[in-house]
Amino acid sequence: MPLNRQPHIAEPDAFYEELIHAQRDLQDEQAEMFLAKLVLILANHVGDRAVLSEAIALARANTLATAG
């Protein structure tokens, strides 16, 4: 299964609002921990190592490209 790079989240604005709301009132360290835990939970759900490796590479490349 290849990594899906097309918009695929139902109600993306509502999802983004929920994600932001979940971090509200968290200290920076807690917010980072929350995001790390969310990534691991979702990675476990995906399970496909090739897809996860592709996602890691994409996220890293995108981060390096946008880092001032």
Secondary structure, DSSP 8 states (H G I E B T S, - for coil): -----S---SSHHHHHHHHHHHHTT--HHHHHHHHHHHHHHHHHHH--HHHHHHHHHHHHHHHHHH--
